[in-house]
Amino acid sequence: MQNPYSLILVAVIFISSCHKENLQSNTNCTDFLENWDIQISEYNPGIQKQNDIFFPSDQIGYSVGNAGSIMRTINGGTSWEVIQHYYLPEEGINKLAPTKAILKSVYFINDSIGFAGGQGEDYGIKSITDAVLLSTTNKGISWTKQYLAGIREINDLYFTDSKNGLGLFTVNTSQTTSQLQVQMTSNAGHTWQKVNLPITKIKSRYFTITDTKVILIGEEAGQPVLLTSHDYGISWDYMPLPEENCNQIYFINDEYGFATCGLLFYPERTYKTSDGGTSWHLTNTPYNSYSTIHFSSLLQGFIINPKFELIQNGIEPFEEIQYFDVYQTSDGGENWRTSKISSNCNFTGINFAPSNNTFYTLGYTANKFFIK
């Protein structure tokens, strides 16, 4: 699923060689993309940071975040309600909350049956539980909790039905070391088994899901690779990536996708594939590790990049958003129309696309993008 991202200084850097057309300036946060409308809604300001979002249908969506927080929308993102929380400023601690753990991933099979997972529950120095996995069968009204032995963190979840699923886990290998593993369940998460992969290291923190593939970035014999499965994680193949430091991938469908590569604090380069990752070519697409990106078709797409300035406040410098660069293409990324929008437009955070024609971001506000 689409991944949440952090806001750091590297987001300042973008590919400056892209073709630009019709440079525009726009401070309107709801009408800056051609052919798209944007609906912005507020939610409980006391809710903790949200880390993942998922829509099992057009109207029903869920998000999970810090301090065991879970939100739900039943009207396509027009409004959001907090359905589970460990702490809210106006209420204090909720002792009936299913967990106080930081939740990192949510996945629903349908409107009612879903799973959420994250870190362990922190009870003080050297007292942290194994990773928490929650499951619900009644639209998140109540949750069953279990701890996954030996698992430090559930980074991502993907289920094909109510019983069968994949987890991308951080697994303890000693008291001080860990590694990423793919594990599989066939009994709704009650037990998990390690999946044997043909590579030495996983580098992705989340699954990329296309029509028929599950995709990860990995490493084999010191070389970067694209790891893919066509049978929901039972068997895997891999192929080379174009550079050593490929940080993030985005696929429009099974065959067409982008990879952004480069070291932090250096310009990233973007590559495109039209054959599922068998071959890659350098492109002028202004995609970086911290972009918000969505394509509604092979030709139509947009990218929103936050631009930062390092602020010196006399104690410790911090990055502050100055504005957003917006890019829109109608020819598959060969050319881009560019504009700027105000930093007051809250398009940072997590995102998810339940369909080609609908796209959500969730940060300081909940934002729904939909084709006019």
Rosetta blueprint (number, residue, H / E / L):
1 M L
2 Q L
3 N L
4 P L
5 Y L
6 S L
7 L L
8 I L
9 L H
10 V H
11 A H
12 V H
13 I L
14 F L
15 I L
16 S L
17 S L
18 C L
19 H L
20 K E
21 E E
22 N E
23 L E
24 Q E
25 S E
26 N L
27 T L
28 N L
29 C L
30 T L
31 D L
32 F L
33 L L
34 E L
35 N L
36 W E
37 D E
38 I E
39 Q E
40 I E
41 S E
42 E L
43 Y L
44 N L
45 P L
46 G L
47 I L
48 Q L
49 K L
50 Q E
51 N E
52 D E
53 I E
54 F E
55 F L
56 P L
57 S L
58 D L
59 Q L
60 I L
61 G E
62 Y E
63 S E
64 V E
65 G E
66 N H
67 A H
68 G H
69 S L
70 I E
71 M E
72 R E
73 T E
74 I L
75 N L
76 G L
77 G L
78 T L
79 S L
80 W L
81 E E
82 V E
83 I E
84 Q E
85 H L
86 Y L
87 Y E
88 L E
89 P L
90 E L
91 E L
92 G E
93 I E
94 N L
95 K L
96 L L
97 A L
98 P L
99 T L
100 K L
101 A L
102 I L
103 L E
104 K E
105 S E
106 V E
107 Y E
108 F E
109 I L
110 N L
111 D L
112 S L
113 I L
114 G E
115 F E
116 A E
117 G E
118 G E
119 Q E
120 G L
121 E L
122 D E
123 Y L
124 G L
125 I L
126 K L
127 S L
128 I E
129 T L
130 D L
131 A E
132 V E
133 L E
134 L E
135 S E
136 T E
137 T L
138 N L
139 K L
140 G L
141 I L
142 S L
143 W L
144 T E
145 K E
146 Q E
147 Y E
148 L E
149 A L
150 G L
151 I E
152 R E
153 E E
154 I E
155 N E
156 D E
157 L E
158 Y E
159 F E
160 T L
161 D L
162 S L
163 K L
164 N L
165 G E
166 L E
167 G E
168 L E
169 F E
170 T E
171 V E
172 N E
173 T L
174 S L
175 Q L
176 T L
177 T L
178 S E
179 Q E
180 L E
181 Q E
182 V E
183 Q E
184 M E
185 T E
186 S L
187 N L
188 A L
189 G L
190 H L
191 T L
192 W L
193 Q E
194 K E
195 V L
196 N L
197 L L
198 P L
199 I L
200 T L
201 K E
202 I E
203 K L
204 S L
205 R L
206 Y L
207 F L
208 T E
209 I E
210 T L
211 D L
212 T L
213 K L
214 V E
215 I E
216 L E
217 I E
218 G E
219 E E
220 E E
221 A L
222 G L
223 Q E
224 P E
225 V E
226 L E
227 L E
228 T E
229 S E
230 H L
231 D L
232 Y L
233 G L
234 I L
235 S L
236 W L
237 D E
238 Y E
239 M E
240 P E
241 L L
242 P L
243 E L
244 E L
245 N L
246 C E
247 N E
248 Q E
249 I E
250 Y E
251 F E
252 I L
253 N L
254 D L
255 E L
256 Y L
257 G E
258 F E
259 A E
260 T E
261 C E
262 G L
263 L L
264 L L
265 F L
266 Y L
267 P L
268 E L
269 R E
270 T E
271 Y E
272 K E
273 T E
274 S L
275 D L
276 G L
277 G L
278 T L
279 S L
280 W L
281 H E
282 L E
283 T E
284 N L
285 T L
286 P L
287 Y L
288 N L
289 S L
290 Y L
291 S L
292 T E
293 I E
294 H E
295 F E
296 S L
297 S L
298 L L
299 L L
300 Q L
301 G E
302 F E
303 I E
304 I E
305 N E
306 P E
307 K E
308 F E
309 E E
310 L E
311 I E
312 Q L
313 N L
314 G L
315 I L
316 E L
317 P L
318 F E
319 E E
320 E E
321 I E
322 Q E
323 Y E
324 F E
325 D E
326 V E
327 Y E
328 Q E
329 T E
330 S L
331 D L
332 G L
333 G L
334 E L
335 N L
336 W E
337 R E
338 T E
339 S E
340 K E
341 I E
342 S E
343 S L
344 N L
345 C L
346 N L
347 F L
348 T L
349 G L
350 I E
351 N E
352 F E
353 A E
354 P E
355 S E
356 N L
357 N L
358 T E
359 F E
360 Y E
361 T E
362 L E
363 G L
364 Y L
365 T L
366 A E
367 N E
368 K E
369 F E
370 F E
371 I E
372 K L
